[in-house]
Amino acid sequence: MIQGGDPNTKDPNKKSEYGMGGPSHKLKAEFNPKPHTRGIVSMARSNNPDSAGSQFFIVVKDSNFLDRQYTVFGEVIRGMEVADKIVSAPRGQNDLPNERIEMTVSIIDKPVH
């Protein structure tokens, strides 16, 4: 999986705090039966199910051990090759990519059905 949404990662001097940042509020878990198959987007959290904030992860291969333990709220419908490229990047300490990788959003001008 790849993970994003941590505001601490905007500061390269806070690497020791990566994975721990977020908003001051927490979101209540909303578990559902949607399986964690390739492309699923879920809320990242600590051990407390109700501790999610801004962080999320994208599943790059089926991970049924995550089912009903994390809040699934989306699915990648196109562009999964970007996640594959990120997960394949050389990594070092704490599984962080050796070079900074930023995910950005592009606006789709037509709804996808």
URBEL-V702730 format. One record per helix or strand of 3 or more residues. SS is the DSSP state (helix for helix, strand for strand). FROM is the first residue (numbers start at 1). TO is the last residue. If there is no record, write none. Layout:
# URBEL-V702730
ss=<SS	SS>
from=<FROM	FROM>
to=<TO	TO>
This chain:
# URBEL-V702730
ss=<strand	helix	helix	strand	strand	helix	strand	helix	helix>
from=<2	7	12	40	56	64	72	80	93>
to=<4	10	17	43	58	66	75	88	95>
